[in-house]
Amino acid sequence: MVQLIVGEKGKGKTKCLLEKVNEEIRNILGNVVFLDKSPKHMYELNNKIRLIVVPDFNIETPEAFLGFVAGIISQDHDLQQMYFDSFLKIACLEDKDISETVDKLKKLSDKYKVDMFLSVSTDKQDLPEHLRNDVIISL
C-alpha cells in the first residue's frame, strides 16, 4: 500500500507524517524507516524509527532512488513501513511526473508487504488522476 499526504509547501505535511509515524510505531511489530532530506526532524522521531538522510547517499535520479529503496527493503526482512518526507526532493522528481516512480513503489510495496507513506508538495487536483485515490490527507 502506498498512501499520499499532499498539499502545497508549508501547509503542515511533515507534521502530519511525523504524528503518523510516531503513532504507528506503537502498534506494529516490524521495523520502520523514515527517509528525509535532512536530519532536522531526528529528535521528533521515536528512537525505534530509523532515519535515513537520502542526500547523504548521492541519489541523483528517480531510478537511483528506486534502487536505493529496493536496497533498504532487501536488507531488512522485518521492514513493515516506510515514510518519505519531501518525496519530490528525495526522489529527484521536482517539476517531473511522479506517476512512474509511485507506480514502481506500489509494486515494491505489494511484493514485499511494506506500507509506504509519501509527503508530496502538490495539491490533490494537480496529481495524476490515478493517484488521487491514494491520498489520505490533503492540506
Order of alpha helices (4+ residues) and beta strands (2+ residues): beta-alpha-beta-beta-alpha-beta-alpha-alpha-beta-beta
